[in-house]
Structure formats: C-alpha cells, structure tokens
C-alpha cells in the first residue's frame, strides 16, 4: 500500500465514527423536538381548561320542610 492509502484509511474510519455520532445526535434531536411539541399541546390544553368555568348545579330536597327543592350552585 502506498502512503495515500495509509492516510485515507484513518480518514475513512474517522468519517464513519463521525457519521455514527451525527446519526445518534439527529435521532435524539428529533425526540427532543417531539417532546417539545407534546409539551406545547399540554400547555395549550391547560390554558383552554383554565379559561373554562367549573360550575356545577344540583337540585337537593330541602331538609327543613321536606317539600321544597333547593337549587345549589357551586364552584
């Protein structure tokens, strides 16, 4: 083998290692982007839920008279 081949061999090996680590970095970057998108959706849903009133209404019999019905509204 001539000198060019001896120089090219480590360059190919280093390029292969760089390709491997670049691929792993791209994979994890995609996972981070996906998690950020999910977090954005969660924050959006929390904002919408916070804007909704949480009111409930119930009809209960009046325990004092027994014939009337009380309209109970709560938060």
C-alpha positions as CSV (number, residue, x, y, z in Angstrom):
1,X,0.0,0.0,0.0
2,X,1.2,3.4,-0.8
3,X,1.2,6.4,1.6
4,X,-2.1,7.8,0.2
5,X,-3.9,4.6,1.2
6,X,-2.4,4.8,4.8
7,X,-3.6,8.4,5.1
8,X,-7.0,7.6,3.6
9,X,-7.7,4.6,5.9
10,X,-7.8,6.6,9.2
11,X,-9.8,9.3,7.5
12,X,-12.4,6.8,6.4
13,X,-12.6,5.4,9.9
14,X,-12.9,8.8,11.5
15,X,-15.6,9.7,9.0
16,X,-17.5,6.6,9.8
17,X,-17.4,7.3,13.5
18,X,-18.5,10.9,12.9
19,X,-21.4,9.6,10.8
20,X,-22.5,7.3,13.6
21,X,-22.4,10.1,16.3
22,X,-24.1,12.5,13.9
23,X,-26.9,10.0,13.3
24,X,-27.4,9.5,17.1
25,X,-27.4,13.3,17.6
26,X,-30.1,13.6,14.9
27,X,-32.2,10.9,16.5
28,X,-32.1,12.5,19.9
29,X,-32.8,15.9,18.5
30,X,-35.9,14.5,16.8
31,X,-37.0,13.0,20.2
32,X,-36.5,16.4,21.9
33,X,-38.5,18.2,19.2
34,X,-41.3,15.7,19.5
35,X,-41.3,16.1,23.3
36,X,-41.4,19.9,22.9
37,X,-44.4,19.6,20.6
38,X,-46.2,17.5,23.1
39,X,-45.4,20.0,25.9
40,X,-46.8,22.8,23.7
41,X,-50.0,20.8,23.3
42,X,-50.3,20.2,27.0
43,X,-49.7,23.9,27.8
44,X,-52.3,24.9,25.2
45,X,-54.9,22.5,26.8
46,X,-54.1,23.8,30.2
47,X,-54.7,27.4,29.0
48,X,-58.0,26.4,27.5
49,X,-59.1,24.5,30.6
50,X,-58.2,27.4,32.8
51,X,-60.4,29.7,30.8
52,X,-63.4,27.4,31.2
53,X,-65.6,28.0,34.3
54,X,-66.0,25.0,36.6
55,X,-69.6,25.4,37.8
56,X,-71.9,22.7,38.9
57,X,-75.6,22.7,39.6
58,X,-77.6,20.3,41.8
59,X,-81.2,20.0,42.9
60,X,-81.5,18.9,46.6
61,X,-84.5,18.4,48.7
62,X,-85.0,20.9,51.5
63,X,-84.3,19.0,54.7
64,X,-86.2,21.5,56.8
65,X,-89.6,21.4,55.0
66,X,-89.3,18.2,53.0
67,X,-91.4,19.6,50.2
68,X,-89.2,22.3,48.7
69,X,-86.3,21.8,46.4
70,X,-83.1,23.8,46.7
71,X,-81.1,24.8,43.7
72,X,-77.4,24.5,44.7
73,X,-74.8,26.1,42.5
74,X,-71.1,25.6,43.3
75,X,-67.6,26.0,42.0
